[in-house]
Amino acid sequence: MNERERSLATQLFGEPDRIPFTPGGGRESTRANWHKQGLPEGAIGYEITKEAYRRAGGTMELPEPAPRFSLSSRMSPTYKAEVLELKENSQIVRDWKGNVCEIGLEFDVSYLESAVDFVTRRWIKCPVESRGDWLDMKKRYVASDSSRIAEDSDKFREFGERDFYSGIGFNGPYWQLREWCGFEGLSMMFYDDPALVREMIEFWEEYVSALLDRVFEIYTPDEVHISEDMAYKGFSMLSPAMTRDFLLPTWRRWGEKINTAGVPIYSMDSDGFIGELIPIWLDAGFNACDPIEVAAGNDIREFRGKFGHEMAYRGGVDKREMAKGGVHIEREMERLKPVIDDGGYIPGCDHGVPSDVSWPNFVHYCGILARMTGWM
């Protein structure tokens, strides 16, 4: 099987020859520690996965990273990222999204543009606090903007029966409104101005729908991935009832469009405890989700027993057990074995690999993972 066939067969409960090998990756602080502990200098990205696999005893040829379809749904223009105030032990900055927040001096504003590292921040002000702010913000999202899809994306028309797995992703309505309003501001707005919340959700629904239409004119991806991050440890950030009321119609409309286009995987990403959200996601048409954070109380074995083969999973390996290493990660992988064997599951770290996971422990974990997924 090629990697596309393997990924689809795994997530659709088919019969893959092997399960995709996706142990997870470390961010900047993690990689810095790994270089001190034996990872060769200069190894980055997927080279780290291949190096860990070889160190663990793997001899097969891992698939190369797939070409990416270049799509941007971000605001345009962005805000000017800048330092507003330097303090003794921290700094006040404005990020590219217009948020004013406080971060440590060890970071600069570029760390807030992508997941370079784990950056703790204190939120001070968000860009949308009123209807006037919203009217200004929406001007930054024009779906017909030619720069949103790169010119070289036309090459995807030529791939035809491609041998690599290809997906696209968007922020979901909850995630995007939280980006604009902040968590506290959005939570209050659901009660103080629900009409404005619905207006913003409807705008985002139309915006993403228009971008999906543009993508589907070029090619049919294997997956459309929606990011929401809408749960705490133990509960969702928005009640299940309000989730069904405010968010489900948008998810369902996208799902119908995606299904009509012939996209086989419609997936959801949310940190935190997702047990009370999965039934709603199933109603919306989602058939895969990640990263299944164990520390938040998610039990992938319980989910499989409750939801059967309606939902596939990715992630689910407890990063805390990875950090402990040895028998602890061995027991963790044994815990997951029944779900791996049952199909519909691509195991990997349940978030970015943190810096307390040592390089030797990561290599040991990769060896166990490779054996359980058929790569050794």
SULFEN-V711604 format. One record per backbone hydrogen bond with DSSP energy under -1.0 kcal/mol. NH is the residue of the N-H (numbers start at 0). CO is the residue of the C=O. If there is no record, write none. Layout:
nh=NH co=CO
nh=NH co=CO
This chain:
nh=3 co=162
nh=5 co=1
nh=6 co=2
nh=7 co=3
nh=8 co=4
nh=9 co=5
nh=10 co=6
nh=11 co=7
nh=12 co=9
nh=13 co=8
nh=18 co=372
nh=27 co=115
nh=30 co=26
nh=31 co=27
nh=32 co=28
nh=33 co=29
nh=34 co=30
nh=35 co=31
nh=36 co=32
nh=38 co=33
nh=42 co=39
nh=46 co=43
nh=47 co=44
nh=49 co=45
nh=50 co=46
nh=51 co=47
nh=52 co=48
nh=53 co=49
nh=54 co=50
nh=55 co=51
nh=56 co=53
nh=57 co=52
nh=71 co=147
nh=75 co=139
nh=78 co=95
nh=81 co=93
nh=83 co=91
nh=84 co=91
nh=86 co=89
nh=90 co=102
nh=91 co=84
nh=92 co=100
nh=93 co=81
nh=94 co=98
nh=97 co=94
nh=99 co=124
nh=100 co=92
nh=101 co=121
nh=102 co=90
nh=106 co=103
nh=110 co=107
nh=111 co=108
nh=112 co=109
nh=115 co=113
nh=121 co=101
nh=123 co=99
nh=124 co=99
nh=127 co=179
nh=133 co=129
nh=134 co=130
nh=135 co=131
nh=136 co=132
nh=137 co=133
nh=139 co=136
nh=140 co=137
nh=144 co=141
nh=147 co=144
nh=149 co=69
nh=152 co=149
nh=153 co=150
nh=154 co=151
nh=155 co=152
nh=156 co=153
nh=157 co=154
nh=161 co=159
nh=167 co=222
nh=169 co=224
nh=171 co=226
nh=175 co=171
nh=176 co=172
nh=177 co=173
nh=178 co=174
nh=179 co=175
nh=180 co=176
nh=181 co=177
nh=185 co=181
nh=186 co=182
nh=187 co=183
nh=188 co=184
nh=189 co=185
nh=190 co=187
nh=191 co=187
nh=192 co=188
nh=196 co=192
nh=197 co=193
nh=198 co=194
nh=199 co=195
nh=200 co=196
nh=201 co=197
nh=202 co=198
nh=203 co=199
nh=204 co=200
nh=205 co=201
nh=206 co=202
nh=207 co=203
nh=208 co=204
nh=209 co=205
nh=210 co=206
nh=211 co=207
nh=212 co=208
nh=213 co=209
nh=214 co=210
nh=215 co=211
nh=216 co=212
nh=217 co=214
nh=218 co=214
nh=221 co=165
nh=223 co=264
nh=224 co=167
nh=225 co=266
nh=226 co=169
nh=227 co=268
nh=228 co=268
nh=231 co=234
nh=233 co=295
nh=236 co=229
nh=242 co=238
nh=243 co=239
nh=244 co=240
nh=245 co=241
nh=246 co=242
nh=247 co=242
nh=250 co=246
nh=251 co=247
nh=252 co=248
nh=253 co=249
nh=254 co=250
nh=255 co=251
nh=256 co=252
nh=257 co=253
nh=258 co=254
nh=259 co=255
nh=260 co=256
nh=261 co=258
nh=262 co=257
nh=264 co=221
nh=266 co=223
nh=267 co=287
nh=268 co=225
nh=269 co=289
nh=272 co=231
nh=276 co=273
nh=277 co=273
nh=280 co=276
nh=281 co=277
nh=282 co=278
nh=283 co=279
nh=285 co=280
nh=286 co=265
nh=288 co=311
nh=289 co=267
nh=296 co=293
nh=297 co=292
nh=302 co=298
nh=303 co=299
nh=304 co=300
nh=305 co=301
nh=306 co=302
nh=307 co=303
nh=309 co=306
nh=311 co=286
nh=312 co=343
nh=313 co=288
nh=314 co=345
nh=315 co=290
nh=316 co=347
nh=321 co=317
nh=322 co=318
nh=323 co=319
nh=324 co=320
nh=327 co=324
nh=329 co=325
nh=330 co=326
nh=331 co=327
nh=332 co=328
nh=333 co=329
nh=334 co=330
nh=335 co=331
nh=339 co=335
nh=340 co=336
nh=341 co=337
nh=343 co=9
nh=345 co=312
nh=347 co=314
nh=348 co=22
nh=349 co=316
nh=352 co=24
nh=356 co=353
nh=361 co=357
nh=362 co=358
nh=363 co=359
nh=364 co=360
nh=365 co=361
nh=366 co=362
nh=367 co=363
nh=368 co=364
nh=369 co=365
nh=370 co=366
nh=371 co=367
nh=372 co=368
nh=374 co=369
nh=375 co=369
